[in-house]
């Protein structure tokens, strides 16, 4: 069974992957809508990783504003 730090690490790594994908889109100057999607996904995963690391169960939502609150 994974603990909270394992889950936080997994979320962080997924965020890193999303951020890398956003950067690739920006570098090529194509699929800017996809870059925006991956940037939002990265932010969401970083926030959820932070909450998990702090022992706070994140809600199953994609709204960044609500995750910050």
N, C-alpha and C positions, 0 to 999 in steps of 0.2 A: 504494500500500500504506500502510495506516495504521500509525503508530508507537504505542508504549505510551501516550504522553500523549494521543493522539487517542482511543484506546480508553478510557482512564481518564475522559476528559471525557465521552464518550458514556455510559458507565456512570453517572457522576455525574448527568448530565441525566435519565437514566431514573429514578434514585433520587429526584430532585426531583419528577418527575411522579407517582411512586408516593406520595410524601409528601403532595403536593397532594390526591390522591384520598382518602387517609386522612383528611386534615383536613376535606374536604367531607363525608364520611360522619359524622364526629364533630360537625361544626357542625349538621347536620340532625338528629342523634340517631337516625338510621336506619342500617340495614345495618352494625351494629357488627362483625359477623364480617368484613365486607368491609374495614372500617377496619383491623382487626387484620392481615388478609392483606396489605394495601398497606403497612402499617408494617413488616412483616417483609420484604417485597420491597425497600422502600427501604433498610433496614439492610443487607440482602444486597448490594445494588448499591453502596452506599457503601463497604462492606468490600472488595468486589472492585475498585472503582476505586482505593482506597488501595493494595491489593496490586499492581495493575497499574502504578500510578505509581512504586512502589518496585522495579519490575522483577521481581516475583514472579508467576509464572503461577498464577492461582487454579484450584483444582480445580473440576470441574463438579458442584458439590453445592449444596444449599440450606440446609445446617445451619450456623447462625450460630456456634455454639460451635466447630465444626471450622474455620471460616474465621478466627476470631479466633486459634485456636491456630496 
